[in-house]
Amino acid sequence: MTSRPFKTRFAPSPTGLLHLGNIRTALFNFLLARQARGTFLLRLEDTDAMRGHEKYARALEADLRWLGLVWNEGPEAGGRHGPYAQSERGSVYKEYFTALESKGQAYPCFCSEHELAIARKTALAAHRPPRYSGKCRALSPQEAQARFARGEPATLRFRVEEGKTVEFEDKVRGRQVFSTDDIGDYVIRRSDGTPAFFFCNAIDDALMEVTLVVRGEDHLTNTPRQILLLQALGLPLPAYAHIALVVGADGAPLSKRTGSKSIEELRAVGYLPPAINNYLARLGHTYDANAFMNLEALAENFDLSRLGRAPARYDEAQLMHWQREAVLHLPSTTLQEWMGDAVQALVPADSFAEFTEAVRGNISFPADALRWARIVFTDKLVVSHAAREAMMAAGPEFFATARQALETHGANFKVVAETVKQARSVSGKSLFQPLRAALLGELDGPEMARILPLIGVERARKRLSL
Ligand SMILES: Nc1ncnc2c1ncn2[C@@H]1O[C@H](COP(=O)(O)OP(=O)(O)OP(=O)(O)O)[C@@H](O)[C@H]1O
């Protein structure tokens, strides 16, 4: 098994937009494949019955590409093991159902939902695991045929040998032991003919030669069932790593069904791919270095043994930290594009590079850049209460001197400030705050030496005349 080429996979069901929990699973699989110079496979776990799966499939592919989590095998990328959408693999699953039936390892079950529900309740009341009683196990082929002929619907159940254990070494959670007595015979094909999710999932992992399955721990209880299936079919087993789920502030796992914030929404407000990647790679996983890293470095230093088992809590403040880091690290031209049309319309082309560098340290989103662009390049200055107080405290003579210095020396903040300092004997906060307040309308913001030349003498003169 270990001699097979290293391959991980991400196998989402396109039932909604991906959220940070799903993407973290994709990221870990991507990083591990990249680190091992192996393959990162994408498989769509859709079924024909799913609504809108085409739309969501395209959306999740776009999300992955946007984050740079590019798959080397799967839809569009191609590969030897396609098709890569489960809705197109019906004939493959059929073949394996037949194989299991002909070996006597699967049998038709005619028990109705109602009957099964009663049996489950009875078992639970008697403190027994609610596993299938085995009622249809012993049906003779003739009897089964007769019932089919009468048009009775049947599921297909996988036969599980009693009194055994299924064991595997989980790469995150350690040794896992399950008793087959708790599992019981389980449904692998529903009565409408559709295969059970974990059946397709296991068969596909084996046929697509996946060697390591990294997925949310919500799948942990599927694993012994999948191992039993693969063993019965003589198919290779992957290694497994079940990672803690990402939970929201309420402690509940992020989920498409409960409307968790989607990657698409984060992209729309201006979150940057390296911010999301740096944040998620550290969510429940630790690196030695806390520095901002590109995907290559995140991959190089990723370590499965450093994954925590506790639920990973989504923390927006942490994501914001990495967003600011990403803004600081972005190439200037990319940052300008990211700022968007509204900023581009306000900032003169020949000042864009200076503007970008001046505000880079003070923005987290394009909306922040727009605010600074309005302050610097329009006459609509909104002066905050604190700024107005600082200006009042400095008094009109302070500003008369500042205006005079501006006329004499131009938009050179250092010289203007130095002149005011000498002439009015003020320094530190009492010098810089009123100047900043008048010129920007705020007490915090970009470095004045960079921003004043962009504001220009004319606009600065008016602002110092307040
Ligand atoms: N909250 C979460 N935290 C971490 N991983 C998650 C979370 N929710 C789903 N995953 C993982 O994302 C991968 C893709 O899952 P899939 O698209 O089937 O979503 P799902 O399990 O149906 O989740 P959802 O509840 O969001 O629909 C799986 O490995 C799953 O374990």
The ligand as an SDF file (V2000), in Angstrom:
LIG
                    3D

 31 33  0  0  0  0  0  0  0  0999 V2000
  -17.6020   21.9480    9.5200 N   0  0  0  0  0  0  0  0  0  0  0  0
  -16.6870   21.2550    8.8700 C   0  0  0  0  0  0  0  0  0  0  0  0
  -15.3920   21.2950    9.2670 N   0  0  0  0  0  0  0  0  0  0  0  0
  -14.4500   20.6060    8.6110 C   0  0  0  0  0  0  0  0  0  0  0  0
  -14.6810   19.8110    7.5580 N   0  0  0  0  0  0  0  0  0  0  0  0
  -15.9410   19.7250    7.1280 C   0  0  0  0  0  0  0  0  0  0  0  0
  -17.0130   20.4300    7.7540 C   0  0  0  0  0  0  0  0  0  0  0  0
  -18.1500   20.1340    7.1020 N   0  0  0  0  0  0  0  0  0  0  0  0
  -17.8160   19.2850    6.1150 C   0  0  0  0  0  0  0  0  0  0  0  0
  -16.5000   19.0380    6.1290 N   0  0  0  0  0  0  0  0  0  0  0  0
  -15.7270   18.1760    5.2490 C   0  0  0  0  0  0  0  0  0  0  0  0
  -15.7510   18.6750    3.9320 O   0  0  0  0  0  0  0  0  0  0  0  0
  -15.5690   17.6080    3.0240 C   0  0  0  0  0  0  0  0  0  0  0  0
  -16.5580   17.7350    1.8810 C   0  0  0  0  0  0  0  0  0  0  0  0
  -17.7930   17.4760    2.4190 O   0  0  0  0  0  0  0  0  0  0  0  0
  -19.1790   17.6050    1.7170 P   0  0  0  0  0  0  0  0  0  0  0  0
  -19.1230   18.5200    0.5620 O   0  0  0  0  0  0  0  0  0  0  0  0
  -19.7260   16.2640    1.5260 O   0  0  0  0  0  0  0  0  0  0  0  0
  -19.9130   18.3860    2.8430 O   0  0  0  0  0  0  0  0  0  0  0  0
  -20.8100   17.8260    3.9550 P   0  0  0  0  0  0  0  0  0  0  0  0
  -20.0900   16.8040    4.7780 O   0  0  0  0  0  0  0  0  0  0  0  0
  -22.0980   17.4570    3.3290 O   0  0  0  0  0  0  0  0  0  0  0  0
  -20.8820   19.1510    4.7800 O   0  0  0  0  0  0  0  0  0  0  0  0
  -22.0600   20.1990    4.8330 P   0  0  0  0  0  0  0  0  0  0  0  0
  -22.7040   19.9310    6.1460 O   0  0  0  0  0  0  0  0  0  0  0  0
  -21.4070   21.5190    4.8090 O   0  0  0  0  0  0  0  0  0  0  0  0
  -22.9490   19.9610    3.6440 O   0  0  0  0  0  0  0  0  0  0  0  0
  -15.7320   16.3240    3.8370 C   0  0  0  0  0  0  0  0  0  0  0  0
  -14.4630   15.7840    4.0490 O   0  0  0  0  0  0  0  0  0  0  0  0
  -16.3290   16.7900    5.1390 C   0  0  0  0  0  0  0  0  0  0  0  0
  -15.9090   15.9860    6.2140 O   0  0  0  0  0  0  0  0  0  0  0  0
  1  2  1  0
  2  3  1  0
  2  7  2  0
  3  4  2  0
  4  5  1  0
  5  6  2  0
  6  7  1  0
  6 10  1  0
  7  8  1  0
  8  9  2  0
  9 10  1  0
 10 11  1  0
 11 12  1  0
 11 30  1  0
 12 13  1  0
 13 14  1  0
 13 28  1  0
 14 15  1  0
 15 16  1  0
 16 17  2  0
 16 18  1  0
 16 19  1  0
 19 20  1  0
 20 21  2  0
 20 22  1  0
 20 23  1  0
 23 24  1  0
 24 25  2  0
 24 26  1  0
 24 27  1  0
 28 29  1  0
 28 30  1  0
 30 31  1  0
M  END
$$$$
